[in-house]
């Protein structure tokens, strides 16, 4: 998506893509001022037993924005990105991150899985990634 396309999120998807009515109904309850939080989107996915990317597509088609990324990468004010490099990165988290790298990047979902497996906060894992210079990609909701 180019800067000129910002706000035209539906354009990311093939023409004729439709919003799932159940997802739409749930999102309408959570979208405030044109935005829905990452956490709320994931709750909807869990409640409806759908993948987060399906909720992300619906968000795009409804021309809403995702905010408050749970790993701190986007959607905060005024900084936008709130994750900072870990001052003392955990070697356990570093090892886990290294095990899941692909072309120097790690998928958002893998960060969540590492956090779950190691009993850490999601933001702790993204903070270690920042300190390692590892980029996180493949947002589960399709934001990046």
ABEGO torsion letter per residue (X at the ends): XBAAABGBAAAABBBGBBBBAAAAAAAAAABBGGBBBAAAAAAAAAAAGBBAAAAAAAAAAAGBBBBGBAAGABGBOAAGBABBBBABBBAAAAAAAAAABBGGBBBAAAAAAAAAAAGBBAAAAAAAAAAAGBBBBGBAAGAX
